[in-house]
Amino acid sequence: MLISYSRFILFVFLTTILACKQRNSTFDPEDGLSFFNKDSLVRHIKILSSDSFQGRRPFTVGETRTVDYMKSNFTSLGLEPGNGDGYLQEVPLVEIKSIADPTLKVESGKGAIDLQRSTDYILSTENTDSVVSLNKDELIFAGFGIVAPEYGWNDYAGIDVKGKVVLVLVNDPGFYDSTLFKGHTMSYYGRWTYKYEEAARQGAKACLIIHSTAAASYPFNVVQNSWGTSNLFLDKRGREKYHCALQGWITWPSACKLLSLAGKDSSLLKEAHHRGFKSPRLNLKLSTRVRIISVYNKSYNVIAKITGTKWPDQYIIYTAHWDHLGIGKPDEKGDSIYNGALDNASGSAGLLELARAFEGLENKPERTIIFLSVTSEEQGLLGSAYYAQHPIYPLNKTVAEMNMDVINAHGKTNDVVITGAGQSDLEDYLISEAKKQGRYIAPESHPEAGHYFRSDHFNFAKAGVPALDAASGIDFMGREKGYGKRLQEDYTANHYHRPSDEYDSAWTFEGGLLDIQLLFQIGKRLAFEETWPKWKQGSEFKSVREASIQESK
């Protein structure tokens, strides 16, 4: 049958449109992988961690340069602004400078001792009053400082800590007894943030956490470097009741000195590991003073997006924090710039590589992809917390969130580690995609460290969004057994939160690039399918998601 020329042209046009539509809805496992570039990744890391960026602390020249760098790179890649017609989200913060007395005086009926600031203890405050003092305030030991009805545990039962100073252990009972809580996998009850939150709910004036390198998973110098005289917090004006007047850490030996002054010893701390523990009165009084200078200012999250072709109102979010510690206490070499090359210039560079790969896809993603470079992670996950409290895109329409924090700077690994395994279906996606890379899932080496609660994905999890944090393991391809563990231990002991976290020309980032590609493949799958990953049964975040979905109906 003959057809007219005009009908033929219409037929070709419609066929082409249909073919394009079908091509755009087809998941191609190889599409986008060619855009990942190790040289580009390294270039971003070198620039972001250079001395000229001054350690990327918020409220400094380093912030301005970093935010401009992330924004300009998102723009040059062709990504759309992620916040209306702009790339920035203001994050209102307050910088609080604490000028503490050099000593903390501890008194009892048997005598008195002075503990030395920084060496024996660290104090901080979210209070913006001009002065906060302890004036012979009573010290009460409250075990782990946990109230967990689902585990039948209440360290505050039968004690009144209102207006007093609470002394608590770091981590949770599972660290010492695998039959309690989540066993050796830290629960949120073990995190220092929870300890302060609960102490405030109980009405305590101050809370001191007893530091232990094993139970905290990092040495006391990490606390010293992170909790300096100046810290950032979210602007909480009008919500002061949600935090203690003072909060801090005390070394284990110093805690034992306190107990000795009270006629006790470290066996009391061990007794608190068991259910039903009731602390005796210590009859100790604490005195010190902290003068406070507070400055309100704004930092910025940087946000870019690629709008989905089919479900533009469904979102997949990738995050990495751009900030680090800035300029601080000099190390033994006199270096005072905390460059943060791995923590987290590497993750920021990974975010830019992901953006380039998604933008380069021949088949454009059907769901919207968000690239969120967040501020103030080092100050307590503040940028991601603010976004979760003030989301630009509805959280009940956010399909998943994936985070990058410290990229593998070395070779490829056979194994991948899921942080806080057992939380969501995103882990099943990762297992499937890792298998395609010829890799296997290894157990977390230090589940007692609570890493799932220590980076920006956690704020999304708390808000009910399935959130994934995963990284290279320690089984390096072509390397002897123990090589990866030595690298891991060396970084934690000698470089984490220290000026020596600087770019090293010996780094290959072959393993890091493979990990970034793994997260890319997961996001790409989610971008082309209708499935919504769910929280697994038993996850503490499952009910939050379900409630959010119900509210949206």
ZADREN-93444 format. One line per field, with one value per residue (C-alpha): residue number from 1; x, y, z. Coordinates in Angstrom, 1 decimal. Layout:
<tizas>
num: c(NUM ...)
px: c(X ...)
py: c(Y ...)
pz: c(Z ...)
</tizas>
This chain:
<tizas>
num: c(1 2 3 4 5 6 7 8 9 10 11 12 13 14 15 16 17 18 19 20 21 22 23 24 25 26 27 28 29 30 31 32 33 34 35 36 37 38 39 40 41 42 43 44 45 46 47 48 49 50 51 52 53 54 55 56 57 58 59 60 61 62 63 64 65 66 67 68 69 70 71 72 73 74 75 76 77 78 79 80 81 82 83 84 85 86 87 88 89 90 91 92 93 94 95 96 97 98 99 100 101 102 103 104 105 106 107 108 109 110 111 112 113 114 115 116 117 118 119 120 121 122 123 124 125 126 127 128 129 130 131 132 133 134 135 136 137 138 139 140 141 142 143 144 145 146 147 148 149 150 151 152 153 154 155 156 157 158 159 160 161 162 163 164 165 166 167 168 169 170 171 172 173 174 175 176 177 178 179 180 181 182 183 184 185 186 187 188 189 190 191 192 193 194 195 196 197 198 199 200 201 202 203 204 205 206 207 208 209 210 211 212 213 214 215 216 217 218 219 220 221 222 223 224 225 226 227 228 229 230 231 232 233 234 235 236 237 238 239 240 241 242 243 244 245 246 247 248 249 250 251 252 253 254 255 256 257 258 259 260 261 262 263 264 265 266 267 268 269 270 271 272 273 274 275 276 277 278 279 280 281 282 283 284 285 286 287 288 289 290 291 292 293 294 295 296 297 298 299 300 301 302 303 304 305 306 307 308 309 310 311 312 313 314 315 316 317 318 319 320 321 322 323 324 325 326 327 328 329 330 331 332 333 334 335 336 337 338 339 340 341 342 343 344 345 346 347 348 349 350 351 352 353 354 355 356 357 358 359 360 361 362 363 364 365 366 367 368 369 370 371 372 373 374 375 376 377 378 379 380 381 382 383 384 385 386 387 388 389 390 391 392 393 394 395 396 397 398 399 400 401 402 403 404 405 406 407 408 409 410 411 412 413 414 415 416 417 418 419 420 421 422 423 424 425 426 427 428 429 430 431 432 433 434 435 436 437 438 439 440 441 442 443 444 445 446 447 448 449 450 451 452 453 454 455 456 457 458 459 460 461 462 463 464 465 466 467 468 469 470 471 472 473 474 475 476 477 478 479 480 481 482 483 484 485 486 487 488 489 490 491 492 493 494 495 496 497 498 499 500 501 502 503 504 505 506 507 508 509 510 511 512 513 514 515 516 517 518 519 520 521 522 523 524 525 526 527 528 529 530 531 532 533 534 535 536 537 538 539 540 541 542 543 544 545 546 547 548 549 550 551 552 553)
px: c(0.0 1.3 1.4 1.8 5.1 3.7 2.4 5.8 7.5 5.0 5.7 9.4 9.1 6.8 9.1 12.1 10.3 9.3 12.8 14.3 11.7 12.5 16.3 15.9 14.1 16.6 19.1 22.6 25.1 28.0 26.6 28.5 31.4 33.8 33.3 35.1 38.7 41.4 43.4 40.3 39.6 43.2 43.2 40.1 41.6 44.9 43.2 40.7 43.3 46.0 47.2 45.4 42.1 43.2 41.6 38.1 36.7 33.3 33.3 36.8 38.4 38.7 34.9 34.5 37.1 35.6 32.0 33.0 35.0 32.2 29.6 31.8 32.5 28.8 28.1 30.8 29.6 26.2 24.2 21.1 21.0 19.7 17.9 15.6 17.7 20.8 23.3 23.5 21.4 22.1 22.8 22.5 25.1 26.6 30.3 30.9 34.3 34.8 37.4 37.6 39.5 42.8 41.6 38.5 38.5 37.1 36.3 35.2 35.2 38.6 40.3 40.5 42.3 42.7 42.3 44.1 42.1 42.9 45.3 42.7 39.4 37.8 34.8 32.5 29.1 26.2 25.1 25.4 25.3 28.4 29.5 28.7 30.0 30.1 30.1 30.5 27.9 27.4 28.8 26.7 27.9 25.1 26.6 26.3 23.7 21.2 17.4 16.4 13.0 13.3 16.4 15.1 17.8 17.5 20.7 18.7 16.1 15.9 18.4 17.8 20.3 18.5 21.0 23.9 26.9 26.5 29.5 28.9 30.7 31.2 29.7 26.9 26.7 27.0 30.6 31.4 28.7 27.6 24.2 23.2 21.8 23.2 26.2 29.5 27.8 27.3 23.7 22.9 22.7 26.5 27.2 28.4 25.7 23.0 24.7 24.4 20.9 19.7 21.5 19.7 16.4 17.1 17.7 21.4 23.5 26.5 27.6 31.1 31.9 34.7 37.0 38.4 40.3 38.9 35.3 35.4 37.4 39.8 42.5 42.0 44.0 41.1 38.8 41.5 41.7 38.0 36.9 39.0 38.2 35.9 33.1 30.1 26.5 23.2 21.5 19.1 17.9 14.7 15.6 18.3 16.5 17.6 21.2 23.2 25.0 28.3 29.4 32.7 35.1 37.4 40.3 40.0 42.9 41.4 38.0 39.8 41.3 37.8 36.7 39.7 38.9 35.4 36.8 36.1 38.1 37.7 35.7 32.7 32.9 32.9 29.8 27.9 28.3 25.5 21.8 20.3 23.4 22.8 25.6 26.4 26.7 30.2 29.9 32.1 31.6 32.9 33.9 35.1 34.1 33.8 33.5 31.7 31.9 29.3 29.0 26.0 26.8 25.8 27.6 26.4 25.4 26.1 23.4 23.1 20.8 19.9 16.1 14.6 12.9 10.0 9.7 11.2 9.5 11.4 14.9 18.1 20.7 24.4 26.3 29.8 30.9 33.3 34.5 37.4 39.0 40.7 43.8 44.4 46.9 50.3 51.6 55.1 56.4 54.8 52.1 48.8 46.7 44.3 44.2 41.7 42.9 41.1 38.6 36.9 38.4 38.3 34.6 34.0 36.0 34.0 30.8 32.0 33.0 29.6 28.0 30.1 29.2 25.4 25.5 27.3 24.7 23.3 20.1 19.2 18.1 14.3 14.5 16.1 19.6 20.7 24.4 24.6 27.9 27.3 28.9 30.1 30.2 33.2 31.3 28.5 26.9 25.4 24.9 23.1 21.1 19.9 19.0 17.0 15.2 14.7 14.6 14.6 13.1 10.4 12.0 8.9 9.7 13.4 14.0 17.5 20.6 24.2 27.2 31.0 33.4 37.1 37.8 40.2 43.5 45.2 44.7 41.5 40.1 38.3 36.0 33.4 32.3 28.7 28.6 26.0 24.8 21.2 19.5 17.9 17.4 20.2 22.6 21.1 21.7 25.3 25.8 24.5 26.6 29.7 29.3 29.4 32.7 34.0 33.9 32.4 31.0 33.2 32.0 32.7 36.0 35.0 31.2 31.6 32.8 29.3 30.4 26.8 26.0 29.2 28.6 26.0 23.9 22.8 20.7 18.7 18.3 16.9 14.4 13.3 15.2 17.0 20.7 23.8 27.4 29.9 33.6 36.6 37.6 41.1 41.5 43.7 44.1 47.6 48.7 49.7 47.4 47.5 48.4 45.0 44.7 48.1 46.9 43.7 45.4 48.1 45.5 43.5 46.5 48.6 46.6 42.9 42.0 45.7 47.6 49.3 46.1 47.7 47.8 50.4 51.7 52.0 48.2 46.7 43.0 42.4 40.3 38.5 37.5 36.1 34.1 32.7 31.7 29.9 27.8 27.1 25.8 23.4 22.1 21.8 19.7 17.4 17.1 15.6 13.3 10.0 11.1 11.5 14.1 12.7 14.1 14.7 12.7 14.3 15.8 15.2 14.4 11.7 8.8 10.0 9.7 6.3 4.9 6.3 4.5 1.2 1.4 1.9 -1.3)
py: c(0.0 3.4 6.1 9.9 11.6 13.6 10.5 8.9 11.8 11.7 7.9 8.4 11.3 9.2 6.2 8.2 9.7 6.3 4.9 7.8 7.3 3.6 4.3 6.8 4.2 1.5 0.7 0.3 -1.1 0.4 3.8 6.5 4.5 5.9 9.4 8.5 9.8 9.2 12.3 14.5 12.9 13.5 17.1 18.0 16.4 18.2 21.6 21.2 20.0 22.5 25.0 27.8 26.3 26.6 23.4 24.3 25.4 27.2 31.0 31.3 32.2 28.4 28.1 30.8 29.2 25.7 26.7 28.7 25.7 23.2 25.6 26.5 22.8 21.9 24.8 23.8 20.3 21.6 20.7 22.6 24.8 22.7 25.4 27.3 29.4 29.1 26.4 27.3 26.6 28.9 27.0 29.4 28.5 30.0 29.9 29.7 30.4 28.9 30.4 28.0 28.2 26.2 23.8 21.8 21.7 18.5 18.4 15.8 15.4 13.7 16.5 18.1 17.8 20.0 18.5 20.3 21.5 19.9 17.3 15.7 16.9 19.0 21.2 22.8 24.5 25.3 28.0 31.6 33.2 35.3 32.9 29.4 28.1 25.1 26.1 23.1 21.3 17.6 14.9 11.8 8.7 7.4 4.3 4.7 7.5 5.4 5.2 2.4 0.8 -1.7 -3.1 -2.9 -0.5 2.8 4.2 7.2 5.1 6.2 9.1 12.8 14.6 17.9 20.8 18.4 17.1 13.6 11.4 8.6 5.9 6.1 3.4 1.0 -2.2 -4.4 -3.3 -5.3 -8.0 -9.3 -10.4 -6.8 -4.2 -5.0 -6.8 -5.5 -3.3 0.1 1.3 5.0 4.8 4.5 7.7 10.8 12.9 10.7 10.9 14.7 14.7 12.3 14.2 17.3 15.5 14.5 18.1 17.8 21.0 19.3 16.0 14.5 11.3 9.1 8.5 5.1 4.7 1.2 2.1 5.4 3.9 6.9 8.3 11.3 13.5 13.3 14.8 17.5 18.5 18.4 20.1 23.2 26.5 27.4 25.2 25.5 24.6 25.0 28.3 27.1 30.4 29.6 25.9 26.2 23.6 20.9 20.9 21.0 24.1 22.3 19.1 17.5 14.5 13.3 10.9 7.4 8.0 11.3 9.6 7.1 10.0 11.2 7.8 7.5 10.8 9.4 6.3 4.1 2.6 1.6 -1.5 0.8 1.5 -2.2 -2.7 -0.3 -2.8 -4.9 -4.5 -3.0 -1.1 1.6 4.0 5.0 8.7 9.9 13.1 15.0 18.7 20.3 23.9 25.7 28.6 29.1 32.5 32.5 34.6 33.8 34.9 34.1 33.6 31.5 28.6 26.9 23.6 23.4 21.7 20.8 18.4 16.6 16.6 13.2 12.6 10.5 11.0 14.4 14.6 11.5 12.1 10.2 12.1 11.8 13.6 14.4 17.0 19.7 21.0 20.1 21.5 24.6 26.0 24.7 23.3 22.7 19.2 18.0 19.5 22.8 22.3 23.9 23.5 20.5 19.9 17.0 15.4 12.1 13.6 14.8 16.4 12.9 12.5 16.0 15.1 11.8 13.8 15.9 12.7 11.2 14.4 14.2 10.6 11.1 14.3 12.3 9.5 8.9 7.7 10.4 9.4 9.1 10.1 13.4 13.1 15.5 16.2 17.7 19.0 19.7 22.0 21.4 17.6 17.9 20.1 17.5 16.7 20.2 20.8 17.5 18.0 21.4 20.0 17.1 19.7 22.1 19.8 21.5 18.3 16.4 13.6 11.4 11.7 11.0 7.4 6.9 8.7 7.6 9.2 9.3 10.1 9.2 7.5 4.7 6.3 3.1 0.0 -1.9 -4.2 -7.5 -6.6 -3.9 -3.1 -1.9 0.5 -0.6 -3.6 -4.8 -1.4 -1.1 -2.7 -0.4 -3.0 -5.6 -3.3 -2.8 -6.6 -7.2 -4.5 -5.4 -9.0 -7.6 -6.0 -9.4 -8.3 -9.6 -8.1 -8.3 -7.7 -4.3 -4.4 -2.2 -2.3 -1.1 2.3 3.2 4.6 4.5 7.4 9.3 10.7 12.7 9.8 9.4 12.5 11.2 7.9 9.6 11.3 8.0 8.0 4.8 5.8 3.9 4.3 1.8 1.7 -0.4 -3.2 -4.3 -7.3 -5.5 -7.1 -8.4 -7.6 -9.7 -10.4 -7.6 -4.9 -3.3 -3.5 -1.7 1.1 1.4 1.5 3.9 6.4 6.2 6.6 9.0 11.1 11.1 14.7 15.7 18.1 15.1 14.3 15.8 14.8 12.1 11.6 7.9 7.6 5.8 6.1 3.0 1.5 4.8 5.2 1.6 2.4 5.6 3.6 1.1 3.9 5.2 1.9 1.7 5.2 4.5 1.4 3.3 6.1 3.7 1.7 2.2 0.3 2.2 0.6 -0.1 -0.3 -3.9 -5.4 -4.5 -1.2 1.6 3.9 1.8 3.3 6.9 6.1 4.5 7.4 9.8 7.9 7.9 11.6 12.3 10.3)
pz: c(0.0 -0.9 1.7 1.1 1.7 4.6 6.3 5.8 7.4 10.3 10.6 10.8 13.3 15.6 15.3 16.2 19.2 20.4 19.9 21.9 24.6 24.8 24.7 27.6 29.7 29.1 31.9 30.3 32.9 31.0 30.3 32.2 33.4 30.8 32.3 35.6 35.5 38.1 37.0 37.5 40.9 42.0 40.7 42.8 45.9 45.5 45.1 47.9 50.3 49.4 52.0 50.2 51.2 54.9 56.0 54.8 58.1 58.0 58.5 57.1 53.7 53.3 53.3 50.6 48.4 48.8 48.3 45.1 43.9 44.3 42.8 39.8 39.1 39.3 36.9 34.4 34.3 33.2 36.3 37.3 40.4 43.3 45.3 43.1 40.8 43.0 44.1 47.8 50.9 53.8 57.1 60.1 62.7 65.8 66.5 70.2 71.6 75.1 77.3 80.1 83.4 83.3 85.9 87.1 90.9 92.4 96.1 98.6 102.3 101.9 100.0 96.6 93.3 90.2 86.8 83.9 81.0 77.6 79.2 81.6 80.2 77.5 78.0 75.4 75.4 73.1 75.6 74.4 77.9 78.6 81.4 82.4 85.8 87.9 91.6 93.8 91.7 92.6 90.3 89.7 87.9 85.7 84.0 80.2 80.5 78.5 78.7 76.3 77.1 74.2 75.8 79.3 80.3 82.3 83.8 85.2 87.1 90.7 90.4 90.1 88.1 87.6 87.9 88.5 86.6 85.0 84.5 81.9 79.9 76.2 73.9 75.1 77.2 74.1 73.7 76.9 76.7 73.2 74.6 75.4 72.9 69.4 70.8 69.5 66.9 68.5 68.8 68.7 72.5 72.4 70.5 72.4 70.8 72.4 75.8 75.8 74.4 77.1 79.9 78.7 78.7 82.3 83.3 83.9 84.1 82.5 81.1 81.0 79.0 80.2 77.2 76.4 73.2 72.6 73.4 71.5 68.6 68.6 70.9 73.1 70.8 68.3 71.0 71.8 68.1 67.4 70.6 70.6 72.1 69.3 67.9 65.6 66.3 64.6 65.5 68.2 69.6 71.5 71.9 74.6 76.8 74.4 75.6 78.8 79.9 79.6 77.9 77.5 77.9 80.6 80.2 81.8 84.2 85.3 85.9 88.1 90.1 90.7 91.9 94.2 95.8 96.4 98.0 95.0 92.1 88.5 89.5 89.9 86.1 85.4 87.6 85.3 82.5 84.0 83.9 87.1 88.1 90.8 91.4 94.9 95.8 95.1 97.2 94.8 94.0 90.7 90.2 87.1 84.9 81.1 79.5 76.2 73.0 70.5 66.9 64.7 61.0 58.0 56.3 53.1 51.6 47.9 45.9 42.2 40.3 37.2 36.7 36.0 32.7 34.0 37.7 38.3 41.8 43.1 44.3 44.8 46.9 47.0 49.8 50.9 53.4 52.1 55.4 57.7 60.8 59.4 61.2 64.7 67.2 65.5 65.3 66.2 62.9 63.5 60.8 61.9 58.7 59.0 55.2 55.3 52.1 52.7 55.2 53.1 50.0 48.6 49.1 47.7 44.6 44.4 44.4 41.4 39.5 40.2 38.8 35.7 35.1 35.5 33.4 30.7 30.5 27.1 28.6 31.1 34.6 35.0 38.6 39.8 41.0 43.8 44.5 48.0 49.3 53.0 55.5 59.1 59.3 61.5 63.9 64.4 61.0 61.1 57.4 56.7 60.0 58.7 55.3 57.0 59.1 56.2 53.1 49.7 48.3 50.3 52.3 51.7 48.0 48.5 47.3 48.8 50.1 49.6 51.4 50.7 53.5 53.2 49.8 49.5 48.3 47.5 45.3 44.6 47.2 46.8 49.6 50.3 53.8 54.6 57.6 60.1 58.0 58.3 57.9 54.4 50.9 49.6 51.0 48.7 45.7 46.8 47.2 43.7 42.1 44.0 42.8 39.2 40.0 41.2 44.9 48.1 51.2 54.3 57.9 59.4 61.2 64.1 64.4 68.0 66.7 65.5 62.2 60.9 63.3 62.5 59.0 57.1 55.9 59.5 59.5 56.5 58.2 61.3 59.0 57.6 54.2 53.4 53.7 52.7 53.8 52.4 51.5 50.5 52.9 53.7 51.3 48.7 45.3 44.8 48.4 51.3 54.1 56.7 54.3 54.4 58.1 58.5 56.2 58.2 61.6 60.4 59.1 62.4 64.6 62.7 60.2 61.2 62.3 62.2 59.9 58.3 56.4 53.3 49.7 49.0 45.5 46.2 46.4 43.3 44.2 42.0 44.8 45.5 41.9 41.9 45.0 43.5 40.4 42.7 44.2 40.7 39.6 42.5 41.9 38.2 38.8 41.2 38.6 36.0 38.1 40.0 43.1 46.4 48.7 52.2 55.7 56.9 59.7 63.0 61.8 64.2 61.3 59.7 61.7 60.8 57.1 57.5 59.5 56.8 54.0 56.0 56.5 52.8 51.9)
</tizas>
